């Protein structure tokens, strides 16, 4: 746990102190990831129904092969600590700092779960699945479908991202080589 509480520290679900600026592998606890990701909603809440980041992660994991599953489940785990910074916001800020912050958190989280840095092939597979999941979610949950969003795939009517739902914690336990607990 962080030795000194600094202005960049938060208290996590488990009561730990997490330094946003200096994430540590030994401070990662699965409940500090699962609990917030079940509560953080996608699209900044601008959808007809709420879908959590955890549900989104389950959908992404359903779209990848076995080797990429743990990475897909944890691809947005950093959001448990830094929040869901919507992609358009990150792009509008045009700041490499956000990417660096996400990477620092991902590195600590992956290591805590017994995973190395994902290789290029796994990273690309998860990114493609994330894009497809976004397409599914947008088609199922957004009111106005007339805008054409670059990079998104056409999804047949009636596709429901909820069909990929499951128990987020159980899937982490199933696919990650190690699960850090308090």
HELIX and SHEET records of a PDB file:
HELIX    1   1 UNK A   25  UNK A   27  5                                   3    
HELIX    2   2 UNK A   30  UNK A   39  1                                  10    
HELIX    3   3 UNK A   42  UNK A   45  5                                   4    
HELIX    4   4 UNK A   53  UNK A   62  1                                  10    
HELIX    5   5 UNK A   66  UNK A   68  5                                   3    
HELIX    6   6 UNK A   69  UNK A   74  1                                   6    
HELIX    7   7 UNK A   79  UNK A   82  1                                   4    
HELIX    8   8 UNK A   87  UNK A   93  1                                   7    
HELIX    9   9 UNK A   96  UNK A  112  1                                  17    
HELIX   10  10 UNK A  120  UNK A  141  1                                  22    
HELIX   11  11 UNK A  161  UNK A  164  5                                   4    
HELIX   12  12 UNK A  168  UNK A  175  1                                   8    
SHEET    1   A 2 UNK A   9  UNK A  11  0                                        
SHEET    2   A 2 UNK A  17  UNK A  19 -1                                        
END                                                                             
